[in-house]
């Protein structure tokens, strides 16, 4: 996902929010180029959710490694924090006999400021859809100047690296449950001539270990471009985080937290070529959760029209609707609208920590066999901010 510069009234957000947005930037982009959509800091979620397909289609398709599709996508982007750059992503989608699609992919980005990140991931579906095993690993180095006040910027250098694994078991063709384990290490360095704000010091050197369990009911007739069915999921997580300084020599805070994310999507055909899609997401994280594993409009829900980490909150809820149409076998278009709210808990949800946005987009089909599209979306929110997104696959 690429976000063009928002209007000036959004540029002077707090230093903490800027650091939050960059803490997961490398992993999010690596996940984007890995196998489909980038929907959060833990890119494995995108890998897992976007390389399965309805068995009715697979039964009619050839199977095996040699009958897959190779996907390559260079994606330019611009960031007012880390500069201008290019993402290079490559992936391979294939079917093992009797099972839904599997995929592997890798990605790399670099900017003119010297920032870079890379990632490698994959998810394999086998034994007639009974088992799914996936993994992702990524690393990034980010250099940027962050504004503390209008006339003062704080030069920071940040390294981020992480790994995630996931195993799922299918009870039926539509019902699956899984467990996962993830690890993230983030380190922030700054120019010692500047005094670091007190509220940032606990997150200079962070190590996180997170266990998760999820259950999914998927009745879609296709995963990359569904025209009927629904997707329901509930993911529960438990994380332990250690804050330290001096390369981990001194640990001064250990804390644990819980997190839950519920998602629901439905799809309905309209006429011969149209699809009406609806998606809603509810997220709740404990107050001890680190900034890169919290909730927020535009962060956990794929809601367009908002900076990915600009509205972080302990609790968030959002809904979006989209009409998808086809101009030809290769080209398509979308029109969408959505809204979201955030707060400390369900009782304090406010549109001020979210908003309303709408937009339009174009689609170019990279793989006719798998229905995978290259997406270009334009969105405007109720604050008058404009955004352009480039990505692989649909937003939900």
C-alpha positions in Angstrom: 0.0 0.0 0.0 1.3 3.5 -0.9 -0.1 6.5 0.8 0.6 9.9 -0.9 1.3 12.9 1.3 -1.8 13.9 3.3 -2.9 17.6 3.7 -0.8 19.7 6.1 -3.2 19.5 9.0 -2.4 15.8 9.3 1.4 16.2 9.0 1.9 17.6 12.5 0.6 14.6 14.4 2.5 13.6 17.5 6.0 12.0 17.3 4.7 8.8 18.8 2.2 8.3 15.9 5.0 8.8 13.3 7.2 6.2 15.1 4.2 3.8 15.2 3.6 4.1 11.5 7.3 3.3 10.7 7.7 0.5 13.2 5.6 -1.8 11.0 6.3 -0.2 7.6 8.9 -2.6 6.6 7.0 -5.7 7.6 3.8 -4.4 6.0 5.4 -3.8 2.7 7.2 -7.2 2.8 3.8 -8.8 3.4 2.3 -6.9 0.5 4.8 -8.3 -2.0 4.7 -11.8 -0.5 1.4 -13.1 -1.6 -1.5 -10.7 -1.9 -2.8 -8.0 0.4 -1.1 -6.2 3.2 -3.6 -6.0 6.0 -1.5 -5.5 9.1 1.8 -5.5 10.8 1.9 -9.3 10.8 2.1 -10.0 7.1 1.5 -13.7 7.6 -2.2 -13.0 8.0 -2.2 -11.8 4.4 -0.3 -14.9 3.3 -2.7 -17.2 5.0 -6.0 -15.5 3.9 -5.1 -14.9 0.3 -3.7 -18.1 -1.0 -6.7 -20.3 -0.6 -9.4 -20.8 -3.2 -12.7 -22.6 -3.5 -12.4 -26.3 -4.2 -14.9 -26.2 -7.0 -12.5 -24.1 -9.0 -9.6 -26.3 -8.1 -11.4 -29.5 -9.2 -11.5 -28.1 -12.7 -7.9 -26.9 -12.7 -4.6 -28.6 -13.3 -2.5 -29.2 -10.2 1.1 -29.5 -9.4 4.1 -27.1 -9.1 4.6 -26.8 -12.8 1.1 -25.6 -13.5 1.3 -22.5 -11.2 1.4 -18.8 -12.0 4.5 -16.5 -11.4 3.6 -13.0 -10.3 6.0 -10.0 -10.4 5.0 -6.5 -9.3 7.2 -3.4 -9.1 5.4 -0.8 -7.0 6.7 2.8 -6.7 5.8 4.8 -3.6 6.2 8.1 -1.9 6.4 8.8 1.9 6.9 12.1 3.6 8.8 10.2 6.3 11.3 7.8 4.6 11.3 9.3 1.1 10.6 8.0 -2.4 11.3 4.5 -3.3 10.3 1.3 -5.1 9.0 -2.1 -3.9 9.9 -5.2 -5.9 7.7 -8.2 -5.2 7.6 -11.7 -6.7 5.4 -14.7 -5.9 4.4 -18.1 -7.2 0.9 -19.5 -6.9 0.2 -23.2 -7.4 -2.1 -26.1 -6.4 -1.1 -29.3 -4.8 -3.3 -32.3 -5.8 -6.8 -32.1 -4.2 -6.0 -28.9 -2.3 -6.6 -25.2 -2.6 -3.9 -22.9 -3.8 -0.5 -22.6 -2.1 2.0 -19.7 -2.6 5.5 -18.5 -1.9 6.8 -14.9 -2.3 9.5 -12.4 -1.5 9.7 -8.6 -1.5 12.2 -5.8 -1.2 12.0 -2.0 -1.0 14.5 0.8 -0.9 14.3 4.6 -0.7 16.5 7.5 -1.6 17.2 8.1 2.1 18.8 4.7 2.5 15.9 2.9 4.1 15.2 -0.6 3.0 13.3 -3.8 4.0 12.9 -7.3 2.7 10.8 -10.3 3.5 10.1 -13.9 2.5 7.0 -15.9 3.1 4.8 -18.8 2.0 1.8 -20.9 2.8 1.3 -24.6 1.7 -2.1 -26.3 1.6 -2.0 -30.1 1.4 -3.7 -33.4 2.3 -6.9 -32.4 0.5 -7.2 -29.1 2.3 -6.8 -30.7 5.7 -3.6 -28.9 6.6 -2.2 -25.5 6.0 1.4 -24.5 7.1 2.8 -21.0 6.6 5.8 -18.9 7.6 7.1 -15.4 7.1 10.3 -13.6 7.9 11.3 -10.0 7.3 13.8 -7.3 8.2 14.1 -3.6 7.6 16.3 -0.5 8.3 14.6 2.9 8.3 16.2 6.3 8.4 14.0 9.4 8.8 13.5 12.8 10.4 10.4 13.0 12.6 8.9 16.4 13.6 8.6 17.1 17.3 7.3 20.6 16.7 6.8 22.7 13.6 10.4 23.9 13.7 12.2 20.9 15.1 12.8 17.4 13.6 14.2 14.4 15.4 16.6 12.2 13.3 16.0 8.5 14.0 17.3 5.2 12.7 15.1 2.2 13.3 15.7 -1.5 12.6 12.8 -4.0 12.6 12.9 -7.8 12.1 10.3 -10.5 12.7 9.2 -14.0 12.0 5.8 -15.8 12.1 4.6 -19.3 11.7 1.1 -20.7 11.5 -0.5 -24.1 11.3 -4.2 -24.7 10.4 -6.4 -27.8 10.5 -9.5 -28.1 8.4 -12.5 -29.8 10.0 -14.4 -29.5 6.7 -14.2 -27.6 3.4 -15.5 -24.4 5.0 -14.3 -24.6 8.7 -10.7 -24.3 9.9 -8.9 -23.6 13.1 -5.3 -22.7 13.7 -2.5 -21.7 16.0 0.4 -19.3 15.4 3.6 -18.0 17.0 5.3 -14.7 16.1 8.4 -12.8 17.2 9.2 -9.1 16.6 12.4 -7.1 17.5 12.4 -3.4 17.1 15.2 -1.0 17.9 15.2 2.8 17.6 18.4 5.0 17.7 18.5 8.8 17.8 20.9 11.6 17.7 22.1 12.0 21.3 22.2 15.8 20.9 18.4 15.7 21.1 16.5 14.8 24.3 14.2 12.0 23.7 10.6 12.5 24.9 9.9 10.5 28.1 6.8 8.7 26.7 9.0 7.2 23.9 11.7 5.7 26.0 10.0 2.4 26.9 9.7 1.5 23.2 13.3 2.1 22.1 14.2 -1.6 22.2 11.3 -4.0 22.1 11.0 -7.8 21.9 7.6 -9.3 21.4 6.5 -13.0 21.5 2.9 -13.6 20.6 0.8 -16.7 20.6 -2.5 -16.7 18.6 -5.4 -19.0 17.9 -8.0 -18.4 15.2 -11.1 -20.0 13.7 -12.4 -19.3 10.2 -15.6 -20.2 8.3 -15.1 -19.5 4.6 -18.0 -20.2 2.1 -16.7 -17.9 -0.6 -16.7 -19.3 -4.2 -13.3 -17.8 -4.8 -10.7 -16.2 -2.5 -9.0 -13.7 -4.8 -12.2 -12.5 -6.5 -15.3 -13.9 -4.7 -18.8 -13.3 -6.2 -20.8 -15.2 -3.6 -20.5 -16.5 -0.1 -19.0 -15.1 3.2 -15.8 -15.1 5.2 -16.0 -15.0 9.0 -13.0 -15.1 11.3 -12.1 -14.7 15.0 -8.5 -14.4 16.1 -7.4 -14.3 19.7 -3.8 -13.4 20.7 -1.7 -13.3 23.8 1.5 -11.4 23.8 4.5 -10.9 26.1 6.7 -7.9 25.5 10.0 -6.8 27.0 11.2 -3.2 26.9 15.0 -2.8 27.2 17.9 -0.4 26.6 21.6 -0.8 25.7 21.1 -3.6 23.1 19.0 -5.6 25.6 21.5 -5.4 28.5 18.9 -3.8 30.8 15.3 -4.9 30.7 13.1 -2.5 32.7 9.6 -3.6 31.8 7.9 -6.9 31.1 4.2 -6.9 30.3 1.5 -9.1 28.8 -1.7 -8.3 26.9 -4.6 -9.9 25.1 -6.0 -9.0 21.7 -9.1 -10.1 19.7 -10.0 -9.3 16.1 -13.3 -10.3 14.5 -13.9 -10.0 10.8 -17.0 -10.6 8.6 -17.2 -10.2 4.8 -20.1 -11.0 2.5 -20.3 -11.1 -1.3 -23.2 -11.0 -3.7 -23.4 -11.0 -7.5 -25.1 -8.1 -9.2 -26.1 -8.7 -12.8 -23.7 -10.5 -15.1 -20.5 -8.7 -14.2 -21.0 -6.9 -10.8 -20.2 -7.8 -7.2 -21.4 -6.1 -4.1 -19.0 -6.7 -1.2 -19.4 -5.7 2.5 -16.8 -6.0 5.2 -16.8 -5.1 9.0 -14.0 -5.5 11.5 -14.0 -5.2 15.3 -10.7 -5.1 17.2 -9.9 -4.9 20.9 -6.4 -4.9 22.5 -5.3 -4.6 26.1 -3.8 -1.3 27.3 -0.4 -3.0 27.7 -0.3 -3.9 23.9 2.7 -2.3 22.1 1.9 0.3 19.5 2.7 -2.1 16.6 0.1 -4.7 17.8 -2.8 -2.4 18.7 -6.1 -1.6 16.9 -7.1 1.4 14.8 -9.1 2.6 11.8 -7.0 2.0 8.7 -4.6 -0.3 10.5 -6.4 -3.7 11.1 -9.3 -3.3 8.7 -7.9 -2.2 5.4 -10.1 0.9 5.4 -8.9 3.3 2.7 -8.7 7.0 3.2 -6.7 6.9 6.4 -3.0 6.7 7.2 -2.3 3.2 8.3 -1.2 4.0 11.8 -2.6 7.5 12.3 -5.6 6.5 14.4 -4.2 3.8 16.7 -6.5 2.9 19.6 -7.1 0.1 22.1 -10.5 -0.6 20.4 -11.8 0.1 16.9 -14.7 -0.8 14.6 -15.2 -0.2 10.9 -17.4 -1.1 8.0 -16.9 -0.7 4.3 -18.9 -1.5 1.2 -17.6 -1.9 -2.3 -19.0 -2.4 -5.8 -16.8 -4.4 -8.2 -17.3 -4.4 -11.9 -15.5 -5.7 -15.0 -14.7 -3.8 -18.2 -13.0 -6.7 -19.8 -11.3 -10.0 -18.8 -8.2 -8.0 -17.9 -9.6 -4.7 -16.6 -12.0 -3.9 -13.8 -13.1 -1.1 -11.5 -14.4 -0.5 -8.0 -16.3 2.2 -6.1 -16.2 2.1 -2.3 -17.1 3.9 0.9 -16.4 3.2 4.5 -16.4 4.6 8.1 -14.7 3.7 11.3 -14.3 4.8 15.0 -11.8 4.2 17.7 -11.4 4.6 21.5 -10.1 3.1 24.7 -13.0 0.6 24.8 -16.4 -0.1 23.2 -18.1 2.5 25.4 -15.7 5.3 24.3 -15.7 4.8 20.5 -15.5 8.1 18.6 -15.6 9.0 15.0 -12.8 11.5 15.9 -10.4 8.6 16.1 -11.5 7.5 12.6 -13.8 9.1 10.1 -15.6 8.5 6.8 -14.0 8.0 3.4 -14.9 7.0 -0.2 -13.2 6.5 -3.5 -12.8 4.7 -6.8 -10.2 2.3 -8.2 -9.0 0.4 -11.2 -8.0 -3.3 -11.5 -5.7 -5.1 -13.8 -5.8 -8.9 -13.8 -2.3 -10.3 -13.4 -3.4 -14.0 -13.3 -6.6 -15.1 -15.1 -6.3 -18.6 -13.6 -6.3 -17.4 -10.0 -8.2 -14.1 -10.5 -5.5 -12.0 -8.9 -5.7 -8.3 -9.6 -3.2 -5.4 -9.4 -5.1 -2.6 -7.6 -4.9 1.2 -7.9 -7.3 3.1 -5.6 -8.0 6.7 -4.9 -9.7 7.7 -1.6 -10.7 11.0 0.1 -11.8 11.2 3.7 -14.0 13.6 5.6 -11.0 15.8 6.5 -10.3 16.5 2.8 -7.2 14.3 2.7 -6.4 12.4 -0.5 -4.7 9.0 -0.7 -3.6 6.7 -3.5 -3.0 3.0 -2.8 -1.2 0.5 -5.0 -1.5 -3.1 -4.0 -2.0 -6.7 -5.0 -5.5 -8.2 -4.7 -8.7 -6.8 -3.3 -8.9 -5.0 0.0 -11.1 -7.7 1.5 
